[in-house]
Structures are given as C-alpha cells and as structure tokens.
Amino acid sequence: MAVELVQLSAVIADIYDAAVDPALWQQTLARICNYVGGKSAALLWHDSAAQQAQVMHIFNDDPHYTQLYFEKYVPMDPFYPAAGFIEAGTVHSAYQIVPLEELRQTRFYREWIAPQGIVDVISSNLEVGSTRASMINIQTDSAYGLVDGKMRERLALLVPHLQRAVAIGRLSAPANTVRRPSASIRTDISAPTRLRL
C-alpha cells in the first residue's frame, strides 16, 4: 500500500509539473501508462458536430495510424458522439459505449483498431462542452488485456488532477484551429496550446 501511495504521489506531481511545462506531457503520459496500465496514452479533444479532433500530447502511438485517424477515420469512429457526452470525470471503457461484438463488425475496427493490436481503451472526459470534449485515452494491448477494475480505480484517482491540469495549462487548441498530426507531431508535443470549450 505504501509503495502504491508513493507511485500515485509521483504521478500526480508529474501531472502538475506538465501543466506548467507542456514539454513534460509526453513523459508524464508514459508515467500515467505505467501507473494505470496500458501501452499508449493521449490527451486530445474531439468535436462531434464538426467531426474534428486533435491530439495535444501523446505517448507511444504509431504515427502512421495517428495520422490516418485524422485524415480518414474521425468521421467513422463509432465511439463518437456518445463518448463526448459522458460526464466529465467519469472513467469508462470503450466497450461500455460500443459492445465488442458490435465494434468488430465496423470498418473502423477492421482497418484501424485491429491492425494496431489495440485490445481496449480506458478514458475520461476532462472537460465537456456542447459538442466538444477534451479527454485522456489510454490504450491496452494483448500484454495487458481488457480494462479491469484496477485500471479504472487508478485512472479515477488521477482524473481530478488531470482536470486541474487542463484548467491550469489549457491543453488544447483555440476553437477555430484544427491541426492534424503529421510526421512532425513529436516536435509539436512541447508547444503550449489552449482550449476554449
């Protein structure tokens, strides 16, 4: 128990450090993955009405698939708009929104999820607007498996701090700006950006 509290305190400290120094978000997301479980993590926003999204900070993604998501798959992502309307601070998994058997029938699953070996996603909206939400997503692979109670509990402990970090640092872009990730996304990770919902 004491070791877990030390780990939790260290991750929380990293979150607040990244809130004031955005260059630290990538390593902070790595530590969040290590603490919560999962292979990759992203802080992003999604606008369901405009069918647009933007990754603000990301750890351990496949840049090819990240770029494909924004160029091709945002409009066919079956998790939206439903995921964007979940109350801010609520931790949820992908299959609470779209059941696995139903998801496997989609083109999005066949062309984007399965080829990456993504098994599940745990997420929480950090801020929610009328059509737009900023969130954290953590993907799991076969090494971790499906989202479980331990993951939910650990992410739930971090969410209030991530929400405060959004308030402190404003993680996303202005409402009238949409950037799409490119091969240079890694160089954009340290750039401070703002979100207005």
Backbone bond lengths (Angstrom), bond angles and torsions (degrees), N, CA, C in turn:
res aa  C-N    CA-C-N  psi(-1)  N-CA   C-N-CA  omega(-1)  CA-C   N-CA-C  phi
1 M - - - 1.447 - - 1.525 111.43 -
2 A 1.340 117.06 -43.27 1.461 120.98 -179.81 1.522 110.83 -63.06
3 V 1.330 116.68 -39.57 1.472 120.69 179.09 1.521 109.87 -63.65
4 E 1.331 117.66 -42.41 1.462 121.27 179.03 1.519 111.30 -63.01
5 L 1.330 117.95 -39.13 1.461 120.96 178.45 1.522 111.23 -65.64
6 V 1.327 116.64 -38.26 1.471 120.64 176.95 1.523 109.56 -64.41
7 Q 1.348 117.76 -44.22 1.462 121.64 178.16 1.529 110.61 -61.38
8 L 1.321 116.90 -46.23 1.456 121.39 179.78 1.525 110.60 -60.36
9 S 1.315 117.42 -46.50 1.467 121.14 -179.94 1.517 111.59 -60.53
10 A 1.332 116.68 -39.84 1.468 120.91 179.98 1.525 111.19 -65.67
11 V 1.336 117.34 -41.50 1.470 120.47 179.51 1.528 110.11 -67.54
12 I 1.319 117.56 -41.76 1.464 120.99 178.07 1.533 110.11 -60.65
13 A 1.315 117.02 -43.49 1.473 120.47 177.61 1.523 110.49 -60.21
14 D 1.329 116.81 -41.41 1.470 120.92 178.27 1.527 111.11 -61.68
15 I 1.331 117.12 -40.24 1.471 121.13 -179.63 1.531 109.93 -60.79
16 Y 1.320 117.14 -45.93 1.468 119.42 -179.17 1.527 111.67 -70.43
17 D 1.324 117.06 -33.61 1.471 119.30 174.74 1.528 110.21 -62.29
18 A 1.331 116.46 -42.82 1.466 120.51 -179.57 1.525 111.81 -68.94
19 A 1.320 117.34 -29.71 1.468 120.51 178.34 1.520 111.34 -61.00
20 V 1.322 116.76 -34.51 1.469 120.08 -179.90 1.521 112.64 -99.07
21 D 1.324 118.03 -14.36 1.466 122.50 176.63 1.530 108.65 -135.29
22 P 1.351 117.31 88.29 1.470 121.51 -174.59 1.526 114.51 -57.13
23 A 1.319 118.18 -19.40 1.468 120.50 177.60 1.528 111.35 -63.05
24 L 1.330 116.94 -16.61 1.470 121.52 -177.82 1.527 113.22 -90.37
25 W 1.348 118.93 -4.48 1.460 119.73 -174.28 1.522 113.45 -62.89
26 Q 1.316 118.79 -39.10 1.467 118.87 -177.61 1.529 111.04 -62.14
27 Q 1.331 117.20 -46.38 1.465 118.59 178.85 1.527 111.17 -69.17
28 T 1.333 117.46 -31.20 1.461 120.42 177.02 1.527 110.38 -66.12
29 L 1.339 117.36 -42.41 1.467 120.51 176.54 1.528 110.75 -62.65
30 A 1.323 117.45 -36.11 1.473 120.42 175.96 1.526 109.94 -61.67
31 R 1.320 117.33 -42.15 1.469 120.91 -179.91 1.523 111.21 -70.39
32 I 1.337 116.54 -35.10 1.464 119.52 175.43 1.524 109.78 -63.12
33 C 1.330 117.16 -44.41 1.477 120.38 176.72 1.514 111.03 -59.20
34 N 1.305 116.85 -42.92 1.458 120.98 -179.30 1.530 110.92 -63.70
35 Y 1.326 116.53 -38.69 1.463 120.53 -178.53 1.533 112.08 -77.18
36 V 1.328 116.45 -47.93 1.467 120.80 -175.54 1.521 111.05 -78.37
37 G 1.333 116.83 -38.79 1.460 123.56 -170.89 1.518 107.05 111.42
38 G 1.297 116.64 154.41 1.454 119.48 -179.05 1.512 111.25 120.24
39 K 1.333 114.78 163.71 1.466 119.86 -175.33 1.511 113.23 -103.37
40 S 1.335 118.08 -26.08 1.454 120.23 -179.49 1.518 109.22 -150.28
41 A 1.330 115.29 159.36 1.474 120.10 -178.42 1.512 109.05 -146.14
42 A 1.326 114.77 152.47 1.461 120.78 177.56 1.516 110.52 -145.27
43 L 1.304 115.25 144.39 1.457 123.06 166.43 1.520 104.73 -104.22
44 L 1.325 117.11 125.94 1.449 120.64 -175.07 1.508 111.32 -150.49
45 W 1.319 115.80 170.92 1.455 120.42 169.17 1.509 107.83 -126.43
46 H 1.321 115.13 154.02 1.460 122.16 179.86 1.517 108.15 -138.84
47 D 1.334 115.35 129.24 1.460 121.57 176.92 1.512 107.77 -110.89
48 S 1.320 116.63 107.28 1.464 121.05 -175.48 1.514 112.67 -69.12
49 A 1.319 117.96 -36.33 1.465 120.36 -178.70 1.518 111.14 -67.54
50 A 1.324 116.35 -43.12 1.469 120.73 -179.06 1.523 112.19 -85.77
51 Q 1.331 117.81 -7.67 1.462 123.53 -174.83 1.532 110.27 50.93
52 Q 1.333 114.15 51.15 1.452 122.04 178.91 1.522 108.75 -131.20
53 A 1.321 114.56 154.60 1.456 120.62 178.18 1.516 108.71 -153.31
54 Q 1.312 114.93 162.70 1.458 120.26 178.22 1.519 109.78 -151.24
55 V 1.319 115.89 132.58 1.455 121.56 172.10 1.518 107.37 -85.86
56 M 1.314 115.64 127.60 1.462 120.17 178.36 1.525 111.42 -93.53
57 H 1.326 115.40 -43.03 1.463 121.33 179.53 1.520 106.53 -144.89
58 I 1.331 115.66 141.80 1.469 118.77 -174.07 1.523 109.80 -147.66
59 F 1.320 114.62 148.70 1.462 121.05 177.23 1.518 109.71 -132.07
60 N 1.311 116.22 129.16 1.462 124.94 169.43 1.532 113.51 61.58
61 D 1.312 116.61 40.63 1.461 120.31 175.05 1.525 110.12 -90.47
62 D 1.314 116.29 171.82 1.461 122.35 168.89 1.527 105.20 -98.02
63 P 1.338 119.35 107.44 1.467 121.23 -174.34 1.529 113.56 -55.25
64 H 1.329 117.26 -32.49 1.467 119.92 178.40 1.528 110.67 -62.60
65 Y 1.329 117.01 -46.94 1.464 120.34 -179.00 1.524 112.00 -73.41
66 T 1.319 117.16 -31.23 1.463 119.64 175.52 1.525 109.33 -62.85
67 Q 1.313 116.53 -45.76 1.463 120.23 178.88 1.532 110.81 -63.82
68 L 1.339 117.16 -42.93 1.465 120.50 178.14 1.530 111.66 -59.48
69 Y 1.321 116.38 -38.86 1.463 119.74 179.90 1.525 110.18 -55.52
70 F 1.319 116.31 -48.92 1.457 120.08 -176.21 1.523 113.04 -75.12
71 E 1.299 117.06 -31.16 1.462 120.19 -178.92 1.523 113.08 -81.13
72 K 1.335 117.08 -28.62 1.462 119.21 -169.85 1.527 114.86 -132.49
73 Y 1.329 118.16 -38.47 1.454 120.38 -165.02 1.527 116.57 -99.87
74 V 1.321 119.65 -11.36 1.467 119.71 179.93 1.531 111.63 -52.96
75 P 1.344 119.06 -47.95 1.475 118.43 -177.58 1.532 114.48 -66.43
76 M 1.341 117.73 -21.34 1.463 118.65 -178.06 1.529 113.37 -106.48
77 D 1.333 117.39 10.14 1.461 121.04 178.02 1.531 108.33 -68.29
78 P 1.337 118.03 113.61 1.472 120.66 -174.46 1.527 114.46 -72.23
79 F 1.315 117.76 -7.70 1.463 120.14 -179.35 1.525 112.46 -82.01
80 Y 1.319 115.89 -12.82 1.468 120.42 -179.50 1.511 109.62 -116.92
81 P 1.332 117.20 141.44 1.463 127.93 17.30 1.525 115.38 -87.40
82 A 1.331 119.40 -8.58 1.473 120.86 -172.11 1.525 113.23 -52.92
83 A 1.336 118.11 -45.95 1.469 120.36 -177.10 1.516 112.39 -62.34
84 G 1.316 117.32 -31.79 1.454 120.85 -178.83 1.515 114.44 -71.43
85 F 1.336 116.85 -14.05 1.459 120.38 -178.50 1.523 113.26 -103.69
86 I 1.319 117.23 2.49 1.465 119.87 175.60 1.526 107.89 -70.99
87 E 1.301 115.72 137.60 1.467 121.40 -176.29 1.521 111.44 -53.01
88 A 1.319 115.64 136.56 1.464 120.96 178.11 1.523 110.03 -56.02
89 G 1.324 115.84 135.17 1.455 121.42 178.58 1.514 114.74 93.35
90 T 1.329 117.58 -11.22 1.464 121.05 -179.94 1.528 109.52 -83.88
91 V 1.322 116.14 125.74 1.465 121.03 177.63 1.520 108.61 -85.56
92 H 1.329 116.18 132.34 1.466 120.19 -179.46 1.530 109.61 -145.70
93 S 1.317 115.03 161.41 1.469 119.73 176.75 1.523 108.96 -110.74
94 A 1.313 114.74 164.36 1.465 120.92 -177.20 1.519 112.15 -56.72
95 Y 1.322 116.64 -41.71 1.464 119.99 -172.98 1.517 113.45 -78.54
96 Q 1.327 117.72 -5.44 1.461 120.35 169.53 1.524 110.26 -75.58
97 I 1.323 116.27 -21.49 1.463 121.70 -179.13 1.522 110.50 -95.35
98 V 1.328 116.15 -49.33 1.463 121.76 178.77 1.529 107.37 -128.27
99 P 1.323 119.00 115.21 1.468 120.96 179.61 1.533 111.04 -57.31
100 L 1.332 115.86 144.98 1.454 121.64 -174.80 1.525 112.89 -53.74
101 E 1.323 118.06 -46.54 1.465 120.04 -178.13 1.523 111.60 -62.30
102 E 1.315 116.33 -38.32 1.470 120.74 177.03 1.527 110.36 -68.42
103 L 1.338 116.38 -42.26 1.460 121.02 -179.88 1.527 111.34 -61.08
104 R 1.328 117.06 -40.68 1.472 120.51 -178.24 1.519 113.58 -62.11
105 Q 1.323 116.86 -17.23 1.467 120.86 178.90 1.528 112.47 -83.60
106 T 1.323 117.00 -8.49 1.461 119.66 -174.15 1.528 112.60 -89.36
107 R 1.300 113.98 152.47 1.469 120.79 174.90 1.528 109.91 -63.24
108 F 1.330 116.42 -37.60 1.463 121.42 179.32 1.534 110.62 -56.99
109 Y 1.313 115.86 -43.77 1.466 119.60 178.64 1.528 110.51 -65.22
110 R 1.305 117.48 -49.79 1.469 121.45 -175.57 1.523 113.35 -64.04
111 E 1.331 116.04 -36.81 1.463 119.26 -172.71 1.525 114.27 -99.26
112 W 1.327 117.17 -22.58 1.461 117.91 -174.25 1.532 112.79 -121.04
113 I 1.317 118.98 -44.25 1.469 121.13 -177.44 1.531 111.74 -77.29
114 A 1.321 116.88 -56.66 1.474 121.03 -174.82 1.530 113.25 -59.62
115 P 1.332 119.93 -44.66 1.465 118.52 -178.81 1.527 114.30 -61.42
116 Q 1.319 116.83 -23.21 1.470 120.22 178.93 1.523 112.49 -88.93
117 G 1.310 117.09 -7.86 1.464 120.08 -178.16 1.517 113.08 74.40
118 I 1.325 117.58 23.05 1.466 120.50 178.42 1.527 108.25 -73.96
119 V 1.325 116.40 125.85 1.457 121.85 -179.50 1.525 111.31 -95.76
120 D 1.333 117.24 -39.76 1.463 121.02 -177.94 1.521 108.03 -160.42
121 V 1.322 116.00 169.06 1.462 122.47 177.56 1.519 107.72 -139.17
122 I 1.323 115.68 133.78 1.455 121.33 171.85 1.519 106.58 -111.35
123 S 1.316 115.78 141.75 1.459 119.32 -170.68 1.522 110.68 -149.91
124 S 1.321 114.53 162.07 1.453 121.16 169.61 1.515 108.36 -152.25
125 N 1.331 116.04 132.48 1.457 119.86 172.09 1.518 107.83 -72.46
126 L 1.320 115.50 132.87 1.460 120.29 179.63 1.517 111.28 -94.56
127 E 1.322 116.33 -34.81 1.461 123.52 173.32 1.518 107.15 -141.42
128 V 1.314 116.80 144.55 1.464 121.08 179.76 1.523 108.83 -130.77
129 G 1.334 115.42 128.98 1.454 121.60 174.36 1.518 109.04 -110.85
130 S 1.322 117.13 -165.68 1.463 119.67 -176.66 1.528 112.28 -66.10
131 T 1.330 118.51 -37.95 1.469 120.75 177.99 1.513 111.58 -131.55
132 R 1.306 117.23 0.15 1.454 121.44 -168.92 1.523 110.51 -129.26
133 A 1.323 116.02 142.11 1.461 120.44 177.97 1.521 109.86 -139.91
134 S 1.329 116.01 143.39 1.462 120.57 168.90 1.520 106.25 -102.67
135 M 1.324 116.50 145.68 1.464 119.59 -171.13 1.516 112.53 -154.00
136 I 1.315 114.87 166.63 1.457 122.09 167.11 1.515 106.59 -112.99
137 N 1.337 116.00 134.43 1.467 123.18 174.55 1.525 108.19 -122.72
138 I 1.305 116.55 134.19 1.467 121.93 174.95 1.518 107.44 -123.98
139 Q 1.330 116.46 122.32 1.464 121.98 -179.20 1.521 110.03 -94.73
140 T 1.328 115.34 144.29 1.460 120.42 172.50 1.526 109.10 -111.53
141 D 1.304 115.64 158.75 1.460 121.78 174.78 1.521 108.20 -123.99
142 S 1.324 116.68 -168.96 1.468 119.89 -176.44 1.526 112.51 -66.10
143 A 1.314 118.52 -22.87 1.465 121.11 178.23 1.536 111.05 -66.54
144 Y 1.335 117.15 -31.13 1.466 120.15 178.23 1.523 111.26 -101.78
145 G 1.314 116.93 -43.47 1.457 120.53 -179.55 1.514 112.10 93.77
146 L 1.321 115.58 -155.82 1.456 121.47 -177.75 1.529 111.21 -70.67
147 V 1.316 115.37 152.51 1.459 121.68 174.80 1.528 108.08 -57.91
148 D 1.324 116.65 134.68 1.464 120.80 -179.05 1.536 110.15 -126.06
149 G 1.316 115.33 -179.43 1.453 121.24 -177.72 1.519 113.37 -60.67
150 K 1.316 116.84 -36.37 1.466 120.49 -179.86 1.526 110.16 -63.91
151 M 1.341 116.82 -44.07 1.467 120.48 177.82 1.523 110.62 -61.03
152 R 1.330 115.69 -46.40 1.471 120.10 -178.99 1.526 110.83 -59.47
153 E 1.318 115.72 -46.23 1.460 120.83 -178.17 1.527 110.85 -62.79
154 R 1.322 116.65 -44.23 1.465 120.00 -177.34 1.527 111.83 -69.16
155 L 1.338 117.31 -42.09 1.461 118.04 177.84 1.529 110.09 -65.66
156 A 1.324 117.85 -38.70 1.464 121.07 178.83 1.530 111.61 -58.82
157 L 1.326 117.39 -33.75 1.466 120.77 177.42 1.524 111.95 -68.56
158 L 1.336 116.60 -28.71 1.467 121.02 -177.39 1.529 113.50 -89.31
159 V 1.323 116.82 -26.70 1.471 120.50 -172.64 1.525 113.78 -54.68
160 P 1.344 121.00 -46.85 1.472 118.53 -179.98 1.532 112.51 -58.58
161 H 1.321 116.63 -33.70 1.462 120.82 179.75 1.528 110.43 -74.30
162 L 1.331 116.84 -37.28 1.461 120.07 174.85 1.529 110.60 -64.83
163 Q 1.327 116.87 -39.25 1.462 119.86 176.94 1.529 111.34 -62.60
164 R 1.324 116.81 -41.15 1.467 119.69 177.29 1.524 110.29 -66.24
165 A 1.331 116.35 -36.64 1.469 119.78 177.99 1.526 110.74 -62.51
166 V 1.336 116.65 -38.22 1.469 120.29 176.01 1.525 109.10 -61.24
167 A 1.317 116.44 -44.89 1.465 120.23 179.97 1.525 111.36 -64.63
168 I 1.309 116.77 -37.34 1.466 120.50 -179.22 1.531 110.66 -73.47
169 G 1.304 116.46 -48.60 1.454 119.59 -171.36 1.509 116.81 -103.10
170 R 1.340 117.78 -13.81 1.463 121.06 -175.51 1.520 110.36 47.69
171 L 1.343 114.56 87.75 1.453 122.27 -168.21 1.521 116.22 -74.95
172 S 1.321 118.98 -23.67 1.456 119.31 -171.99 1.514 112.89 -106.17
173 A 1.343 113.79 178.86 1.460 121.40 -174.25 1.514 111.82 -82.27
174 P 1.352 117.35 164.51 1.460 119.91 173.53 1.522 110.31 -56.77
175 A 1.318 116.09 152.46 1.466 121.50 -175.05 1.515 113.02 -59.48
176 N 1.316 118.13 -26.36 1.460 119.72 -177.98 1.524 113.01 -95.95
177 T 1.316 117.84 11.03 1.454 121.20 -178.74 1.518 110.08 -119.91
178 V 1.316 116.30 131.30 1.457 120.97 175.25 1.514 107.75 -128.34
179 R 1.320 115.91 115.69 1.459 120.53 173.92 1.506 107.42 -102.91
180 R 1.282 115.57 142.96 1.453 120.17 174.76 1.516 107.22 -109.70
181 P 1.322 117.70 138.71 1.459 119.00 -178.87 1.516 110.37 -63.18
182 S 1.300 114.36 148.93 1.460 120.11 177.60 1.510 107.33 -137.17
183 A 1.306 115.63 -170.84 1.457 119.50 179.44 1.522 110.80 -61.15
184 S 1.327 117.25 -20.63 1.461 120.52 -178.20 1.529 112.69 -94.72
185 I 1.317 118.51 14.31 1.471 120.44 -177.08 1.522 112.25 -55.23
186 R 1.303 118.29 -34.99 1.461 120.51 -178.54 1.528 111.21 -61.71
187 T 1.346 118.07 -32.94 1.453 119.71 179.36 1.519 111.32 -76.15
188 D 1.338 117.98 -20.13 1.462 121.05 179.41 1.517 112.48 -81.13
189 I 1.315 118.49 -13.36 1.456 121.25 -171.74 1.525 111.54 -61.62
190 S 1.317 117.84 -32.64 1.453 118.87 -177.66 1.524 113.27 -86.08
191 A 1.327 117.71 -6.95 1.463 119.89 -177.76 1.524 110.52 -75.44
192 P 1.332 117.84 124.54 1.468 119.14 177.29 1.521 109.92 -69.70
193 T 1.315 115.90 140.46 1.451 121.12 179.09 1.520 108.91 -138.09
194 R 1.308 117.02 169.65 1.454 121.48 -175.32 1.522 110.93 -127.87
195 L 1.329 117.10 153.41 1.465 123.12 176.22 1.515 109.18 -126.13
196 R 1.317 115.78 131.03 1.464 120.71 172.43 1.513 106.73 -122.64
197 L 1.311 117.76 112.61 1.467 122.02 178.15 1.503 110.26 -93.26
